[in-house]
Amino acid sequence: MAGGKFVKGQSGNPKGRPAVVKEIRELAQQHGTKAVEVLASLMNDVAQDGRVRIAAARELLDRGYGKASQHIEVTPTEGQFPIKFVDAPAQESMEEWIRRRAADGVG
């Protein structure tokens, strides 16, 4: 890395993740089954506060199915339009892309 920018073809993290991160992950994974059992127990325990039960259920669902996607609706104001992901040349700035699309009558 030179001057805060990554050098093309060179890893920004040549040594990889620190060993301690891998070690902690491995230790945590040893408790995975028990952790799921505890979460399931909390979720099913009607004596628990509802917030605890919901939190436990959410954690189980997130790990079993992945976090739910979030849908965001964008309503443009006058003179603006939603940004769409497109293939644009890397050297083209967003402002240049907007001007070019507007000149082409697109957007």
Backbone as CSV, one residue per row, in Angstrom:
resi,resn,N_x,N_y,N_z,CA_x,CA_y,CA_z,C_x,C_y,C_z
1,MET,0.855,-1.167,0.000,0.000,0.000,0.000,0.900,1.229,0.000
2,ALA,0.676,2.079,-0.965,1.506,3.273,-1.073,0.630,4.504,-1.010
3,GLY,0.890,5.379,-0.086,0.143,6.632,0.013,-1.335,6.446,0.288
4,GLY,-1.701,5.375,1.008,-3.102,5.170,1.358,-3.902,4.462,0.287
5,LYS,-3.286,4.126,-0.860,-4.000,3.433,-1.919,-3.403,2.046,-2.095
6,PHE,-4.263,1.103,-2.470,-3.793,-0.249,-2.710,-3.052,-0.319,-4.039
7,VAL,-1.996,-1.095,-4.068,-1.240,-1.312,-5.284,-1.933,-2.428,-6.056
8,LYS,-2.173,-2.213,-7.357,-2.866,-3.194,-8.172,-2.127,-4.529,-8.135
9,GLY,-2.878,-5.596,-7.879,-2.299,-6.931,-7.850,-1.629,-7.309,-6.546
10,GLN,-1.672,-6.427,-5.558,-1.036,-6.710,-4.267,-2.099,-6.656,-3.179
11,SER,-2.084,-7.632,-2.307,-3.061,-7.685,-1.228,-2.873,-6.521,-0.270
12,GLY,-3.989,-5.980,0.192,-3.936,-4.932,1.205,-3.675,-5.503,2.585
13,ASN,-3.756,-6.825,2.685,-3.536,-7.511,3.951,-2.721,-8.779,3.663
14,PRO,-1.430,-8.624,3.319,-0.632,-9.769,2.871,-0.468,-10.886,3.888
15,LYS,-0.565,-10.585,5.165,-0.401,-11.624,6.193,-1.727,-12.304,6.520
16,GLY,-2.835,-11.844,5.945,-4.135,-12.436,6.219,-4.668,-12.011,7.575
17,ARG,-5.706,-12.695,8.013,-6.289,-12.386,9.316,-5.328,-12.777,10.423
18,PRO,-5.349,-12.005,11.512,-4.486,-12.372,12.641,-4.873,-13.743,13.189
19,ALA,-3.888,-14.498,13.665,-4.123,-15.846,14.185,-5.117,-15.826,15.338
20,VAL,-5.107,-14.768,16.139,-5.998,-14.711,17.303,-7.468,-14.704,16.859
21,VAL,-7.777,-14.083,15.732,-9.155,-14.075,15.236,-9.584,-15.496,14.893
22,LYS,-8.716,-16.223,14.193,-9.013,-17.613,13.836,-9.181,-18.458,15.095
23,GLU,-8.327,-18.252,16.082,-8.383,-19.023,17.324,-9.696,-18.751,18.068
24,ILE,-10.087,-17.499,18.145,-11.329,-17.150,18.836,-12.527,-17.737,18.110
25,ARG,-12.504,-17.672,16.769,-13.604,-18.243,15.992,-13.718,-19.737,16.258
26,GLU,-12.584,-20.427,16.271,-12.595,-21.873,16.526,-13.120,-22.188,17.921
27,LEU,-12.717,-21.396,18.916,-13.210,-21.611,20.283,-14.717,-21.376,20.352
28,ALA,-15.185,-20.328,19.698,-16.613,-20.027,19.711,-17.402,-21.131,19.019
29,GLN,-16.871,-21.674,17.920,-17.580,-22.719,17.182,-17.718,-24.000,18.000
30,GLN,-16.833,-24.204,18.947,-16.944,-25.377,19.809,-18.220,-25.310,20.659
31,HIS,-18.745,-24.109,20.841,-19.940,-23.920,21.671,-21.194,-23.680,20.833
32,GLY,-21.076,-23.863,19.542,-22.189,-23.574,18.640,-23.455,-24.340,18.957
33,THR,-23.333,-25.645,19.152,-24.505,-26.475,19.431,-25.177,-26.049,20.724
34,LYS,-24.378,-25.825,21.758,-24.925,-25.406,23.055,-25.579,-24.032,22.935
35,ALA,-24.947,-23.136,22.191,-25.510,-21.796,22.027,-26.881,-21.854,21.352
36,VAL,-27.015,-22.691,20.345,-28.306,-22.842,19.667,-29.324,-23.437,20.634
37,GLU,-28.894,-24.401,21.440,-29.811,-24.995,22.424,-30.283,-23.949,23.431
38,VAL,-29.378,-23.094,23.900,-29.739,-22.045,24.859,-30.727,-21.066,24.215
39,LEU,-30.428,-20.637,22.985,-31.334,-19.720,22.297,-32.714,-20.345,22.116
40,ALA,-32.742,-21.619,21.716,-34.023,-22.306,21.539,-34.766,-22.416,22.857
41,SER,-34.036,-22.672,23.931,-34.643,-22.777,25.254,-35.262,-21.442,25.680
42,LEU,-34.508,-20.364,25.460,-35.029,-19.031,25.793,-36.264,-18.697,24.961
43,MET,-36.204,-19.026,23.678,-37.321,-18.735,22.793,-38.587,-19.488,23.224
44,ASN,-38.420,-20.710,23.676,-39.568,-21.550,24.033,-40.041,-21.385,25.472
45,ASP,-39.300,-20.648,26.291,-39.631,-20.485,27.708,-40.668,-19.379,27.876
46,VAL,-41.923,-19.770,28.105,-43.006,-18.780,28.227,-42.848,-17.906,29.464
47,ALA,-41.985,-18.310,30.409,-41.753,-17.494,31.604,-40.814,-16.319,31.294
48,GLN,-40.117,-16.376,30.155,-39.207,-15.293,29.775,-39.992,-14.092,29.259
49,ASP,-39.395,-12.926,29.437,-39.943,-11.701,28.877,-40.055,-11.871,27.361
50,GLY,-41.095,-11.326,26.772,-41.315,-11.435,25.336,-40.151,-10.926,24.508
51,ARG,-39.498,-9.868,24.998,-38.361,-9.317,24.250,-37.203,-10.302,24.186
52,VAL,-37.001,-11.061,25.271,-35.943,-12.071,25.301,-36.273,-13.172,24.303
53,ARG,-37.533,-13.604,24.292,-37.959,-14.668,23.395,-37.830,-14.244,21.933
54,ILE,-38.216,-13.004,21.648,-38.103,-12.496,20.276,-36.639,-12.395,19.862
55,ALA,-35.790,-11.892,20.746,-34.364,-11.763,20.435,-33.756,-13.136,20.156
56,ALA,-34.118,-14.128,20.960,-33.594,-15.479,20.762,-34.082,-16.044,19.428
57,ALA,-35.348,-15.845,19.124,-35.904,-16.332,17.856,-35.204,-15.661,16.680
58,ARG,-34.994,-14.354,16.793,-34.334,-13.611,15.714,-32.905,-14.138,15.484
59,GLU,-32.182,-14.375,16.570,-30.816,-14.895,16.440,-30.811,-16.266,15.767
60,LEU,-31.747,-17.125,16.150,-31.823,-18.448,15.529,-32.146,-18.342,14.040
61,LEU,-33.116,-17.508,13.708,-33.488,-17.349,12.301,-32.343,-16.750,11.485
62,ASP,-31.665,-15.741,12.044,-30.550,-15.112,11.332,-29.451,-16.126,11.022
63,ARG,-29.182,-17.006,11.956,-28.119,-17.977,11.748,-28.561,-19.142,10.879
64,GLY,-29.833,-19.466,10.950,-30.342,-20.583,10.154,-30.656,-20.221,8.719
65,TYR,-31.138,-18.993,8.505,-31.588,-18.599,7.171,-30.893,-17.361,6.633
66,GLY,-30.063,-16.726,7.439,-29.443,-15.467,7.021,-30.341,-14.311,7.428
67,LYS,-29.750,-13.143,7.558,-30.535,-11.973,7.957,-31.512,-11.607,6.862
68,ALA,-32.665,-11.149,7.267,-33.688,-10.751,6.297,-33.191,-9.556,5.493
69,SER,-33.508,-9.560,4.196,-33.092,-8.431,3.363,-33.943,-7.218,3.713
70,GLN,-33.351,-6.063,3.543,-34.060,-4.819,3.815,-34.387,-4.154,2.491
71,HIS,-35.627,-3.806,2.309,-36.053,-3.140,1.089,-36.141,-1.646,1.364
72,ILE,-35.503,-0.881,0.509,-35.495,0.567,0.678,-36.157,1.188,-0.537
73,GLU,-37.160,1.996,-0.296,-37.842,2.687,-1.384,-37.298,4.103,-1.462
74,VAL,-36.929,4.507,-2.660,-36.381,5.843,-2.876,-37.377,6.619,-3.708
75,THR,-37.795,7.740,-3.186,-38.689,8.620,-3.932,-37.906,9.872,-4.275
76,PRO,-37.597,10.046,-5.562,-36.797,11.212,-5.932,-37.590,12.506,-5.794
77,THR,-36.870,13.551,-5.475,-37.492,14.868,-5.454,-37.292,15.505,-6.820
78,GLU,-37.916,16.601,-7.068,-37.832,17.250,-8.373,-36.373,17.517,-8.737
79,GLY,-36.023,17.153,-9.946,-34.658,17.364,-10.406,-33.703,16.239,-10.053
80,GLN,-34.179,15.244,-9.331,-33.339,14.107,-8.969,-33.986,12.834,-9.483
81,PHE,-33.206,11.790,-9.587,-33.744,10.491,-9.952,-32.967,9.416,-9.223
82,PRO,-33.600,8.259,-9.000,-32.909,7.193,-8.267,-31.677,6.733,-9.022
83,ILE,-30.646,6.376,-8.282,-29.422,5.860,-8.876,-29.613,4.372,-9.106
84,LYS,-29.269,3.925,-10.286,-29.344,2.509,-10.616,-27.925,2.002,-10.820
85,PHE,-27.672,0.749,-10.429,-26.355,0.169,-10.636,-26.239,-0.242,-12.093
86,VAL,-25.230,0.247,-12.753,-25.002,-0.065,-14.162,-23.509,-0.272,-14.367
87,ASP,-23.193,-0.837,-15.507,-21.780,-0.955,-15.867,-21.345,0.388,-16.416
88,ALA,-20.451,1.044,-15.732,-19.926,2.329,-16.171,-18.414,2.252,-16.119
89,PRO,-17.749,2.920,-17.042,-16.281,2.903,-16.985,-15.784,3.409,-15.638
90,ALA,-14.776,2.749,-15.107,-14.263,3.089,-13.779,-13.751,4.512,-13.703
91,GLN,-13.241,5.045,-14.817,-12.681,6.391,-14.779,-13.764,7.469,-14.823
92,GLU,-15.000,7.073,-15.100,-16.090,8.041,-15.191,-16.648,8.327,-13.792
93,SER,-16.723,9.600,-13.428,-17.285,9.945,-12.126,-18.803,9.833,-12.189
94,MET,-19.433,9.757,-11.030,-20.891,9.679,-10.969,-21.511,10.901,-11.637
95,GLU,-20.915,12.074,-11.414,-21.452,13.296,-12.012,-21.380,13.235,-13.533
96,GLU,-20.257,12.723,-14.060,-20.119,12.588,-15.514,-21.143,11.604,-16.059
97,TRP,-21.344,10.507,-15.329,-22.309,9.498,-15.752,-23.715,10.090,-15.784
98,ILE,-24.083,10.863,-14.755,-25.413,11.487,-14.706,-25.589,12.454,-15.865
99,ARG,-24.577,13.278,-16.125,-24.661,14.234,-17.236,-24.817,13.497,-18.567
100,ARG,-24.041,12.441,-18.754,-24.106,11.690,-20.007,-25.475,11.046,-20.176
101,ARG,-26.000,10.441,-19.113,-27.316,9.804,-19.186,-28.404,10.837,-19.452
102,ALA,-28.305,11.997,-18.801,-29.299,13.058,-19.029,-29.239,13.543,-20.473
103,ALA,-28.029,13.687,-21.023,-27.864,14.140,-22.410,-28.440,13.113,-23.379
104,ASP,-28.385,11.826,-23.003,-28.942,10.779,-23.853,-30.446,10.617,-23.663
105,GLY,-31.020,11.405,-22.737,-32.460,11.331,-22.469,-32.848,10.115,-21.658
106,VAL,-31.883,9.555,-20.925,-32.147,8.373,-20.093,-32.075,8.806,-18.634
107,GLY,-32.965,8.271,-17.829,-32.885,8.562,-16.412,-34.017,9.362,-15.998
